């Protein structure tokens, strides 16, 4: 069996990049200038969307949050989304289990 993916040689950074890439492919409305990353908050992890490079698009994404929530849930990335403009917290959305 000749599988190019074996043996596994992935780091957590590689897996994180792959997850972010998949999120972007699932939620096509996310602007390419929007930085996406995860960070720990207390005992959980949140998905951060930083609109510092495209602040005018933040409201547009907030109005389409259902597709964003579905993408994050399908990948199991987090239970909370944080919206930022650089270091300034613009809002957050807790993803409840009922939304699945």
C-alpha positions in Angstrom: 0.0 0.0 0.0 1.6 3.3 -1.1 -0.1 6.1 0.8 1.6 9.5 0.6 0.1 10.5 4.0 1.8 7.7 5.9 3.7 7.9 8.1 2.0 10.9 9.7 4.4 13.8 9.9 2.2 16.6 11.0 2.8 19.1 13.7 0.0 20.9 15.6 0.8 24.0 13.6 0.3 22.0 10.3 -3.0 20.7 11.6 -4.1 24.2 12.7 -3.3 25.6 9.2 -5.2 22.8 7.6 -8.2 23.5 9.9 -8.2 27.2 9.1 -7.9 26.4 5.3 -10.9 24.1 5.6 -12.9 26.7 7.5 -12.2 29.3 4.7 -13.3 26.8 2.1 -16.5 26.0 4.0 -17.3 29.7 4.7 -16.5 31.4 1.4 -17.8 34.7 2.6 -14.8 35.2 4.9 -12.5 37.9 3.4 -8.9 36.8 2.6 -7.7 39.8 4.7 -9.4 38.5 7.8 -7.0 36.8 10.1 -8.3 33.6 11.6 -6.6 31.9 14.5 -7.5 30.1 17.7 -6.5 31.1 21.2 -7.1 29.7 24.7 -9.6 31.5 26.9 -9.7 30.1 30.4 -10.2 26.3 30.0 -11.4 26.4 26.4 -10.4 27.5 22.9 -12.0 30.2 20.9 -11.9 31.0 17.1 -10.7 34.6 16.6 -11.5 36.6 13.5 -9.5 39.7 13.3 -10.8 42.3 10.8 -8.0 44.9 11.4 -7.1 44.7 7.7 -10.7 44.9 6.5 -12.8 46.7 9.2 -15.6 47.6 6.7 -16.4 43.9 6.2 -17.0 43.1 9.9 -20.7 43.9 9.8 -21.2 41.9 6.6 -19.7 38.8 8.3 -21.8 39.4 11.5 -24.9 39.3 9.4 -23.9 35.9 7.9 -22.9 34.3 11.2 -25.0 31.2 10.7 -22.7 29.8 7.9 -19.7 30.7 10.1 -21.2 28.8 13.0 -21.9 25.8 10.9 -18.4 25.7 9.5 -16.8 26.0 13.0 -19.1 23.3 14.4 -18.5 20.9 11.5 -14.7 21.1 12.1 -15.1 21.0 15.9 -12.8 24.1 16.3 -14.4 25.9 19.2 -17.6 26.8 21.1 -17.1 30.6 20.8 -16.2 33.0 18.1 -14.5 36.3 18.9 -14.6 39.3 16.5 -11.7 41.7 16.7 -10.2 44.8 15.2 -6.6 44.3 16.2 -6.5 44.2 20.0 -10.0 45.7 20.3 -12.7 43.2 21.1 -15.7 43.9 18.9 -18.0 41.1 20.1 -18.3 37.4 20.5 -20.8 34.6 19.8 -21.1 31.5 22.0 -22.1 28.6 19.9 -24.7 26.6 21.8 -25.2 22.9 21.2 -28.8 23.6 20.1 -27.4 25.4 17.1 -26.1 22.2 15.5 
